[in-house]
Amino acid sequence: MAKRDYYDVLGVAKGASADEIKKGYRTKAKELHPDRNTDKPEAEAQFKEANEAYEVLKDADKKAAYDRYGHAAFEGGMGGGGRPGGGFGGGGGQGDFSSAFSDVFDDLFGDFMGGRGGQAGGRRAARGSDLRFNLRVSLEDAFSGLQKSINVPTSVACGSCSGSGAEGGAEPTTCPTCSGMGKVRAQQGFFTVERGCPTCSGLGQIIKNPCNTCRGAGRVEKDRSLSVNIPAGVETGTRIRLAGEGEAGMRGGPSGDLYIFIEVQEHELFERDGPNLFCRVPVTMGSAALGGSIEVPTIDGGRGRVQVPAGSQSGRQMRLRGKGMPHLRGGATGDMIIELAVETPVNLTARQKELLREFEDLSEENNPESSSFFSSVKSFWDSMKG
């Protein structure tokens, strides 16, 4: 079967430029790749044919010979600059798949492999890791805000080598294995696979004389003392980011960030719900029955007064406006909700018991909720009997 014209195989016109030839090959490689054509057995042969055509047309000398002699330029014994028995080294026209495919590897799969590699020596040093610090604060501190010093175990730039990792602060040299790319390629069947360079650990540079203090890392472990501003209104789960205060980067790389996660401790008197505070206040049976004014604490350390209506029951709530927590991003302050808990007296004296029995005999009409409940109970029992 006669071989197809290489220009036709790539879908480009004769005399096409190098960029047009490369673009044509990219299109065909995507279209004919065997992994995308599992239901088309002929796709693999067509894929190899496109690779063969590109291997010839991408090379200026081979392309010139092909334009002059056609496929005969790569058959044994033909002149035109070819080597005896092998033309231009194309292996009988089969071409070198690895060489051709790697030329467009970044274009085809760059998005999946993290983008194209940088130029030799241009790879950035590794960024330091972000750090997390859990900080517990009291409800009073969350109300008012505070400036707090914390100690963070982290990595900092090595002072002996100024973070370069090299003894005496010497500059690192380009890695000879990856030529500064930080990654190497290996052929696996039809695929060219990229991996991090094992010699330089993906940094693209190596150090001939590592620093004795940091052993070439460019950073050392150390506790750092930082002053953190905790704004008023923080609550459990609030996250504060300190840019550049995380772990130092490798060999002069940028530092990571420090994230402070706030946990507000539970309070003895107040329970928080967003910007509002709840305070459960016990009142005597007499105060709840007669009503009156009671004094309650506030989160700022002050005192507030609320009026208890006569006949108040347990669970009744009153509101002190503006006595809650401030909003983290400004705005109105929350409220404090007072919830009454009517307390039954204990350890009664004989005289107290006598007075309570007398009061009980005189208060039959003063307990509407009890009267209503037991009236409903009586009706329920009567209906069950019926």
C-alpha positions in Angstrom: 0.0 0.0 0.0 1.4 3.4 -1.0 2.4 5.7 1.8 0.3 8.9 2.1 1.7 12.3 1.6 2.9 13.6 4.9 1.3 17.0 4.4 -2.1 15.3 3.8 -1.6 13.2 6.9 -1.2 16.3 9.1 -3.9 18.2 7.2 -1.6 21.1 6.1 -0.7 22.6 2.8 2.7 22.0 1.2 5.1 24.8 2.1 3.4 25.2 5.5 5.4 27.0 8.2 6.9 25.2 11.2 4.1 26.6 13.4 1.4 25.4 11.0 3.0 21.9 10.9 3.1 21.8 14.7 -0.5 23.0 15.0 -1.6 20.3 12.5 0.2 17.6 14.4 -1.4 18.8 17.7 -4.9 18.5 16.1 -4.2 15.1 14.7 -2.6 13.8 17.9 -5.7 14.8 20.0 -8.1 13.4 17.4 -6.4 10.1 16.8 -4.9 9.2 20.3 -5.7 5.6 21.0 -7.1 6.4 24.5 -9.8 8.5 22.9 -10.6 6.0 20.2 -10.9 2.6 21.9 -13.7 1.7 19.5 -11.6 2.4 16.4 -8.8 -0.1 15.9 -7.4 1.8 13.0 -6.8 4.9 15.2 -3.5 3.6 16.5 -2.0 3.1 13.1 -3.2 6.6 12.0 -1.7 8.0 15.2 1.7 6.5 14.4 1.4 7.7 10.8 0.8 11.3 12.0 3.8 11.0 14.3 6.0 9.7 11.4 4.9 12.7 9.3 5.6 15.2 12.0 9.0 13.7 12.7 10.1 14.4 9.2 8.4 17.8 8.6 9.5 19.4 11.8 13.1 19.0 10.9 14.3 21.6 8.3 16.8 19.2 6.6 14.4 16.2 6.5 11.6 18.5 5.2 13.8 19.9 2.4 14.7 16.3 1.3 11.1 15.2 1.5 9.9 18.2 -0.5 12.5 17.3 -3.2 12.4 13.5 -3.3 9.2 12.5 -1.4 9.3 9.3 0.5 12.2 8.1 -1.6 14.4 10.5 0.4 14.3 8.1 3.4 14.8 4.8 1.5 18.2 3.1 1.4 20.7 4.3 -1.3 19.0 7.6 -2.0 21.0 10.7 -2.1 19.9 14.1 -1.1 21.9 14.3 2.1 20.7 11.0 3.6 22.9 8.5 5.4 23.5 5.3 3.6 20.9 2.6 4.3 18.9 4.9 6.5 18.2 8.2 4.9 18.1 10.8 7.6 18.0 8.3 10.5 14.2 7.9 10.4 14.3 4.2 10.8 12.7 3.4 7.5 10.3 6.2 7.8 8.9 5.1 11.2 10.4 8.2 13.0 11.1 8.6 16.7 7.8 8.8 18.6 9.4 10.1 21.8 11.1 13.0 20.0 8.0 14.0 18.0 5.4 13.7 20.8 7.5 15.4 23.4 7.7 18.5 21.3 4.0 19.1 21.7 3.6 17.3 25.1 3.2 20.6 27.0 0.7 21.9 24.5 -1.5 18.8 24.7 -1.3 18.0 28.4 0.2 21.1 30.1 -3.1 21.8 31.9 -3.1 18.4 33.5 0.6 18.3 34.4 0.6 21.8 36.1 1.5 23.9 33.1 4.7 24.2 31.1 8.0 24.1 32.8 10.0 27.3 33.2 13.3 28.0 31.6 16.5 26.6 33.0 17.4 28.3 36.3 14.1 30.2 36.3 12.1 27.9 38.6 11.0 29.6 41.8 12.1 28.1 45.2 9.4 26.2 47.1 7.0 28.2 49.1 6.8 27.4 52.8 3.8 25.6 54.3 0.8 27.4 55.9 0.5 27.0 59.7 -2.5 26.7 62.0 -2.6 28.0 65.5 -5.6 27.3 67.8 -6.2 30.2 70.3 -8.6 30.1 73.2 -10.0 33.4 74.5 -12.5 34.3 77.2 -16.0 35.7 76.4 -14.9 39.0 78.0 -11.9 39.2 75.6 -14.1 38.3 72.7 -16.4 41.2 73.8 -13.7 43.9 74.1 -10.9 42.5 71.8 -7.3 42.3 72.8 -3.7 42.3 71.7 -2.2 38.9 72.5 1.4 37.5 72.2 1.7 33.9 71.0 4.6 31.5 70.5 4.5 29.6 67.3 6.9 26.7 66.5 7.9 27.2 62.9 10.7 27.3 60.4 12.6 30.5 59.8 15.3 31.5 57.2 18.7 30.2 58.2 20.9 33.1 59.5 24.2 31.3 58.6 23.5 31.2 54.8 20.8 33.9 54.6 18.3 31.3 53.5 20.3 30.2 50.4 21.1 26.7 51.8 24.7 27.0 50.6 27.8 27.5 52.8 28.9 31.1 52.9 25.7 32.2 51.1 27.0 31.0 47.7 24.4 30.8 44.9 22.9 27.4 44.0 23.8 26.0 40.6 21.5 24.7 37.9 20.6 21.0 38.3 22.4 19.0 35.5 19.8 16.2 35.5 16.8 18.4 34.6 18.6 21.5 33.3 16.8 23.7 35.8 13.3 22.5 34.8 12.6 20.7 38.1 11.1 17.8 36.3 12.2 15.0 34.0 10.4 13.0 31.3 10.2 9.2 30.9 8.7 7.3 28.0 6.0 4.7 28.9 4.5 3.2 25.8 2.7 5.9 23.9 2.9 8.4 26.7 5.6 10.7 27.9 5.3 11.1 31.7 6.7 14.0 33.7 8.0 13.5 37.2 9.8 15.7 39.7 13.5 15.6 39.3 15.1 13.1 41.8 18.4 15.0 41.9 17.1 18.4 43.0 13.7 17.4 44.4 11.9 19.5 41.8 13.7 22.8 42.7 15.7 23.0 39.5 18.9 23.9 41.5 21.4 22.0 43.5 23.9 23.1 46.2 27.4 21.8 46.0 28.5 22.9 49.5 25.4 22.7 51.8 25.3 25.0 54.8 26.4 23.2 58.0 23.6 24.8 60.1 20.5 24.0 57.9 22.1 21.2 55.9 21.1 22.9 52.6 17.4 23.5 53.4 17.9 27.2 53.8 15.7 27.2 57.0 15.9 26.0 60.6 13.3 25.1 63.3 12.6 27.9 65.8 9.8 29.2 68.1 8.6 32.7 67.1 6.9 35.2 69.3 4.1 37.1 67.5 1.7 39.8 68.6 -1.8 39.2 67.3 -4.7 41.6 67.3 -7.9 39.9 68.3 -10.8 42.1 67.1 -13.9 42.6 69.3 -16.8 40.3 68.3 -14.8 37.2 67.4 -16.6 33.8 68.0 -15.6 30.2 67.9 -14.5 29.4 64.3 -13.3 32.9 63.5 -10.1 32.6 61.4 -7.5 35.3 61.3 -4.8 35.2 58.5 -1.4 36.6 59.0 0.2 36.7 55.6 3.9 35.6 55.4 4.0 34.5 59.0 4.0 30.8 58.3 6.8 28.4 57.6 9.8 29.9 55.7 10.3 28.6 52.1 13.0 26.3 51.0 16.2 28.0 50.0 14.9 31.6 50.0 11.4 30.7 48.8 8.4 32.8 50.0 7.0 32.1 53.5 3.6 30.5 54.0 0.8 32.1 56.0 -0.3 31.7 59.6 -4.0 31.0 60.3 -5.2 31.6 63.8 -8.5 29.8 64.7 -10.4 31.3 67.6 -12.2 29.2 70.3 -14.3 31.3 72.7 -14.5 29.6 76.1 -17.9 28.9 77.8 -18.9 31.5 80.4 -20.2 30.9 84.0 -23.0 33.4 83.6 -23.7 34.1 80.0 -24.5 31.9 77.0 -23.9 33.2 73.6 -26.0 32.9 70.4 -24.4 35.0 67.7 -24.5 38.7 68.8 -27.0 38.0 71.7 -26.3 36.9 75.2 -28.6 34.8 77.4 -28.5 35.0 81.2 -30.6 32.8 83.4 -31.6 34.7 86.6 -33.2 32.9 89.6 -36.0 34.9 91.4 -37.9 34.0 94.6 -41.4 32.8 94.5 -42.5 35.9 96.3 -40.6 38.3 93.9 -42.1 36.5 90.9 -45.6 36.7 92.4 -45.4 40.3 93.6 -43.2 41.7 90.8 -40.4 44.2 91.2 -37.0 45.3 90.0 -34.0 43.0 90.0 -30.3 43.7 89.3 -28.4 41.7 86.7 -24.8 41.6 85.5 -23.6 42.7 82.0 -20.7 41.4 80.0 -18.8 44.7 80.2 -18.6 44.2 84.0 -21.4 46.6 84.7 -24.9 46.2 86.2 -28.3 46.5 84.7 -31.9 46.6 86.1 -35.0 44.9 84.7 -38.6 45.1 85.9 -40.2 41.7 86.7 -43.9 41.9 86.1 -46.2 40.5 88.9 -47.2 36.9 88.4 -44.1 36.0 86.2 -43.5 32.4 85.5 -40.3 30.4 85.0 -39.0 30.9 81.4 -40.3 34.4 81.0 -37.8 36.5 79.1 -36.9 40.2 79.2 -34.5 42.1 76.9 -31.8 44.5 77.6 -31.1 46.2 74.3 -27.5 46.8 73.3 -26.0 44.8 76.1 -24.9 41.8 74.0 -21.8 41.2 71.8 -20.5 43.5 69.2 -20.6 42.4 65.6 -17.2 41.4 64.2 -17.5 43.7 61.2 -19.1 46.6 62.9 -22.8 47.6 63.1 -25.3 47.4 66.0 -24.5 45.5 69.2 -26.6 42.5 70.1 -29.0 42.3 73.1 -28.9 40.5 76.4 -31.9 38.2 77.1 -32.8 37.7 80.8 -34.7 34.4 81.4 -36.4 34.1 84.8 -36.2 30.9 86.8 -38.7 31.0 89.7 -37.2 29.2 92.6 -39.1 27.0 95.1 -38.0 27.6 98.7 -36.4 24.6 100.5 -35.6 23.8 104.2 -38.7 25.5 105.5 -39.2 26.2 109.2 -42.4 25.2 111.0 -43.7 28.8 110.9 -43.0 29.1 107.1 -44.8 25.9 106.5 -47.8 27.1 108.5 -47.9 30.4 106.5 -47.6 28.5 103.2 -50.5 26.2 104.1 -52.6 29.3 105.0 -51.6 30.9 101.7 -52.4 27.8 99.8 -55.9 27.7 101.3 -56.5 31.3 100.3 -55.0 31.1 96.8 -57.4 28.7 95.0 -58.3 31.4 92.5 -54.8 32.6 92.0 -53.4 29.7 90.0 -55.1 29.9 86.6 -52.7 27.5 84.9 -53.1 24.8 87.5 -56.9 25.2 87.5 -57.0 24.9 83.7 -54.8 21.9 83.6 -56.7 19.9 86.3 -60.0 20.9 84.7 -58.7 19.3 81.4 -57.5 16.2 83.3 -61.0 15.8 84.9 -62.6 16.1 81.4 -60.2 13.5 80.0 -60.9 11.0 82.8 -64.7 11.5 82.4 -64.5 10.9 78.7 -62.5 7.7 79.2 -65.2 6.4 81.6 -67.9 7.1 79.1 
